[in-house]
Amino acid sequence: MISVVIPLYNKAHTIRRTLSSVLAQSFQEFEVVIVNDGSSDNGVEVIREFTADPRIRIIEQPNQGVSVARNNGVEAANFDWVSFLDGDDEWLPDYLKTVAKAIETFPSAGMICTGRFEKALGSDGKEASSHVVVARKYANKMQAVEYFENPHVFSHTSTVTIKKDTFYRAEKFPVGVKSQEDLAFFYSAGLVSNVVYCGYPLGVYWGGIVMQATSGLSIQTRIDSFCFRVNRNHDLWIRLEKKNKMYPIFEKYEIRARMMGLLRGKDWSSIDSIQKNLDPRLIRTFPAFEFFLYRIHSLSWLGKAYIYFTKLVWRMHGFPIVGQRG
């Protein structure tokens, strides 16, 4: 049995499609916990069309954000495994069947991830683009993976299933952060548990949806959320006695990728903000000269050259690049 947790905030226009994709699963041993996060639209009324099914429950809470909604949903879940699904995404019919098989095949796993489609709506409300996101190395395979080979590809909120024990050891979804709360949690889960990846596109992430949580966020808010997330994960890595050897390699790669984008855009204020807000213990894992290069405007070309060099070293080790897709 699997619990499905769906946070709901003003998704009346999409929740019917999302919930219908759950009820259409080939694996039917599940419950659905929908946490209404103080919606002001008629989303709850739409859901009540489905509540004749006893597997579906609605939990009400005043608006407190998606992290609180997901955390409360897990707390209310009756089963040991919890699949997350956002109220504007959907699953293909064999999603839960594949997850259940992975749970049975890999009893030591704490997190199950699958591939996905990423689709976007155009201004006319119709599908404007679609592509598959599957790690090429694991396409059409189901196996245990080193999560920090490529977590951006391995996990997306609506294609992750977590064991409750992993949820608590990963310290839940962080509350109060404006974005990247999902990455903060999933990276923590990757640090505390064994991860299994199913290289099949079994979920659909929809972009361009009205009322998506991260739309309209300022650059500074995004930078603050990024720093919070990497600091939180780095702190957990230290508390876990630095056991995961891949994590700091990926962490450096990801921070450098962010710095490269800012250097190209000559966004000096964001570069300065990142350096001021990163945990000093994290900064000390980089060569002493590196952040000096990022601060000096006239040396930005050298900073970019150094990042290109580190990418070359990364590829020579055979690691998949961040964002690699099938």
Secondary structure, DSSP 8 states (H G I E B T S, - for coil): -EEEEEEESS-TTTHHHHHHHHHT-S---EEEEEEEES--SSHHHHHTTTTTSTTEEEEEE-S--HHHHHHHHHHH--SSEEEE--TT-EE-TTHHHHHHHHHHH-TTEEEEEEEEEEEEE-TTSSEEEEEEE--GGGTT-EEEE-GGG-HHHH--GGGEEEEHHHHHHTT-S-SS-SS-HHHHHHHHHHHHSEEEEEEEEEEEEEES-TT-TTTT--HHHHHHHHHHHHHHHHHHHHHTTT--SSHHHHHHHHHHHHHHHHHHTT-HHHHHHHHHHS-HHHHTTS-TTHHHHHH-GGGHHHHHHHHHHHHHHHHHTT---TT---
